[in-house]
Amino acid sequence: MVTSRGGGIAYLTAENTNNGAIMQTQPIISPVAIPSIAFIRAYVITMRPYLLFVSGITVLAGLATGNPGIAVIVVTGTAGFLSYGFGQALTDCFQTDTDALSSPYRPLVKGLVTPRQVGIVSLVGLAAVAAGLAWFNPHNLWLATVGAIGLATYTPFKRRWATGYNTFPVRFGWIAAAIVSDVFATLAV
């Protein structure tokens, strides 16, 4: 490996030892600090905002079955949309090796943010979501715990037993069920 500088940017170059040909050149990027616009931008990309509706719509559908007040709608609706993103970012911390192959453009893979940074912000965000839901009904704390266990075991489970995309809805459907249960528990206040 050779490090060179060009135009003020450091590059890491891998060389083929057989014939000396350069195989790969990529910029060396230093992770950004958490309290910065660059971190927020990278973290939001890691949350995959285009998928936040997955849990958000589920929560809103659950809210539509009851007669919640505006505070319940705002807090649980926000928690529903953000919980998916926080969970998505957290699981990304454990699968940067596979993401490097399938999604090399992601901030974690590029080194813009570190797994530790993303993990800390994700856990704080998930704790805030759990606290917001528990504010209306303490029953939500055990459901949030079940969801956290699901997130913690998702990547190891996927690597060991999941054998294709068709198995995910069946094997991980209970996580969505826990989210729906959170909504109904909140409405039971």
C-alpha positions as CSV (number, residue, x, y, z in Angstrom):
1,M,0.0,0.0,0.0
2,V,1.3,3.4,-0.9
3,T,-0.1,6.7,0.3
4,S,0.3,9.7,-2.0
5,R,-1.1,13.2,-2.0
6,G,-2.7,14.9,-5.0
7,G,-4.5,18.2,-5.0
8,G,-4.5,18.3,-1.2
9,I,-6.3,15.0,-0.8
10,A,-4.6,11.9,0.5
11,Y,-5.0,8.7,-1.5
12,L,-4.5,5.1,-0.5
13,T,-3.3,3.0,-3.4
14,A,-3.1,-0.8,-3.5
15,E,-0.5,-2.3,-5.9
16,N,-0.4,-5.7,-7.6
17,T,2.9,-7.3,-6.4
18,N,3.1,-9.6,-9.5
19,N,3.6,-6.9,-12.1
20,G,3.5,-3.6,-10.1
21,A,0.3,-2.5,-11.8
22,I,-2.0,-0.2,-9.7
23,M,-5.2,-2.0,-8.9
24,Q,-7.2,0.4,-6.8
25,T,-6.9,4.1,-5.7
26,Q,-9.3,5.6,-3.3
27,P,-9.3,8.8,-1.2
28,I,-8.5,8.5,2.5
29,I,-11.3,10.3,4.3
30,S,-11.2,11.3,7.9
31,P,-14.5,10.9,9.8
32,V,-16.4,14.1,10.5
33,A,-17.2,15.3,14.1
34,I,-20.6,14.5,15.5
35,P,-21.7,18.0,16.1
36,S,-21.4,19.2,12.5
37,I,-23.5,19.7,9.5
38,A,-21.4,17.1,7.6
39,F,-22.1,14.5,10.3
40,I,-25.9,15.2,10.2
41,R,-25.9,14.9,6.4
42,A,-24.0,11.6,6.5
43,Y,-26.2,10.3,9.3
44,V,-29.4,11.2,7.5
45,I,-28.1,9.3,4.4
46,T,-27.3,6.3,6.7
47,M,-30.9,6.4,8.0
48,R,-32.2,6.0,4.5
49,P,-34.9,8.7,4.6
50,Y,-36.7,7.3,1.6
51,L,-37.6,4.2,3.7
52,L,-38.8,6.0,6.9
53,F,-42.4,5.5,5.8
54,V,-42.1,1.8,6.4
55,S,-42.7,2.2,10.2
56,G,-44.2,5.6,9.9
57,I,-47.2,4.5,7.9
58,T,-47.6,1.5,10.2
59,V,-47.8,3.9,13.2
60,L,-50.2,6.3,11.4
61,A,-52.5,3.3,10.5
62,G,-52.5,2.2,14.1
63,L,-53.3,5.8,15.2
64,A,-56.2,5.9,12.8
65,T,-57.9,3.0,14.6
66,G,-58.4,5.1,17.8
67,N,-59.2,8.6,18.9
68,P,-55.8,9.9,20.0
69,G,-55.1,13.5,21.0
70,I,-52.8,15.7,19.1
71,A,-49.8,15.1,21.5
72,V,-50.1,11.3,20.9
73,I,-50.3,11.8,17.1
74,V,-47.2,14.1,17.1
75,V,-45.0,12.1,19.5
76,T,-45.9,8.6,18.2
77,G,-46.0,9.7,14.6
78,T,-42.5,11.2,14.8
79,A,-41.3,8.2,16.8
80,G,-42.7,5.9,14.2
81,F,-41.0,7.6,11.3
82,L,-37.6,8.0,13.1
83,S,-37.4,4.6,14.7
84,Y,-36.9,2.9,11.4
85,G,-34.0,5.2,10.5
86,F,-32.3,4.9,13.8
87,G,-32.6,1.1,13.6
88,Q,-31.4,1.0,10.0
89,A,-28.4,3.1,10.9
90,L,-27.6,0.9,13.9
91,T,-27.7,-2.3,12.0
92,D,-25.4,-0.7,9.3
93,C,-22.7,-0.5,12.0
94,F,-22.4,-4.3,12.0
95,Q,-22.4,-4.9,8.3
96,T,-20.0,-2.5,6.7
97,D,-18.2,-5.5,5.1
98,T,-21.2,-6.5,3.0
99,D,-22.3,-2.9,2.4
100,A,-18.8,-2.3,0.9
101,L,-19.8,-4.7,-1.8
102,S,-23.4,-3.8,-2.3
103,S,-23.5,-0.1,-1.4
104,P,-20.1,1.4,-1.5
105,Y,-21.5,5.0,-1.6
106,R,-22.8,4.8,2.0
107,P,-21.1,7.2,4.5
108,L,-20.0,4.3,6.9
109,V,-18.4,2.4,4.0
110,K,-16.7,5.6,2.7
111,G,-15.4,6.4,6.2
112,L,-17.2,9.7,6.5
113,V,-18.6,8.5,9.8
114,T,-17.5,5.7,12.1
115,P,-19.5,2.8,13.4
116,R,-19.0,4.1,16.9
117,Q,-20.4,7.6,16.0
118,V,-23.4,6.1,14.2
119,G,-24.0,3.6,17.0
120,I,-24.0,6.2,19.7
121,V,-26.4,8.5,17.9
122,S,-28.6,5.6,16.9
123,L,-28.9,4.3,20.5
124,V,-29.6,7.7,21.8
125,G,-32.2,8.2,19.1
126,L,-33.8,4.8,19.9
127,A,-33.8,5.6,23.6
128,A,-35.6,8.9,22.9
129,V,-38.2,7.1,20.8
130,A,-38.7,4.6,23.6
131,A,-39.0,7.4,26.2
132,G,-41.5,9.2,24.0
133,L,-43.7,6.2,23.6
134,A,-43.3,5.2,27.3
135,W,-44.5,8.7,28.3
136,F,-47.9,7.8,27.1
137,N,-47.9,4.2,28.3
138,P,-45.1,2.5,30.3
139,H,-46.1,-0.8,28.6
140,N,-44.1,0.5,25.6
141,L,-40.8,0.0,27.5
142,W,-40.9,-3.8,27.2
143,L,-41.9,-3.5,23.6
144,A,-39.0,-1.2,22.9
145,T,-36.7,-3.7,24.6
146,V,-38.0,-6.4,22.3
147,G,-37.4,-4.2,19.3
148,A,-33.8,-3.4,20.6
149,I,-33.2,-7.2,20.9
150,G,-34.4,-7.6,17.4
151,L,-32.0,-4.9,16.1
152,A,-29.1,-6.4,18.1
153,T,-29.7,-9.8,16.7
154,Y,-30.7,-8.9,13.1
155,T,-27.2,-8.9,11.5
156,P,-25.9,-12.1,13.2
157,F,-29.2,-13.9,12.5
158,K,-29.2,-12.8,8.9
159,R,-25.6,-13.9,8.4
160,R,-26.1,-17.3,9.9
161,W,-29.6,-18.4,9.0
162,A,-31.1,-16.2,6.3
163,T,-30.7,-17.6,2.9
164,G,-32.2,-15.1,0.6
165,Y,-34.5,-12.1,0.4
166,N,-37.7,-14.2,0.5
167,T,-37.0,-15.4,4.0
168,F,-36.8,-11.9,5.6
169,P,-40.6,-11.1,5.8
170,V,-41.3,-14.3,7.6
171,R,-38.3,-14.3,9.9
172,F,-38.4,-10.6,10.8
173,G,-42.1,-9.9,10.7
174,W,-42.2,-10.0,14.5
175,I,-40.3,-6.7,14.6
176,A,-43.1,-5.0,12.7
177,A,-45.6,-6.6,15.0
178,A,-43.7,-5.1,18.0
179,I,-44.0,-1.6,16.4
180,V,-47.7,-2.1,15.8
181,S,-48.1,-3.3,19.4
182,D,-46.4,0.0,20.5
183,V,-49.0,2.0,18.7
184,F,-51.9,0.1,20.2
185,A,-50.4,0.2,23.7
186,T,-50.1,4.0,23.3
187,L,-53.7,4.2,22.3
188,A,-54.8,2.2,25.3
189,V,-54.0,5.1,27.6
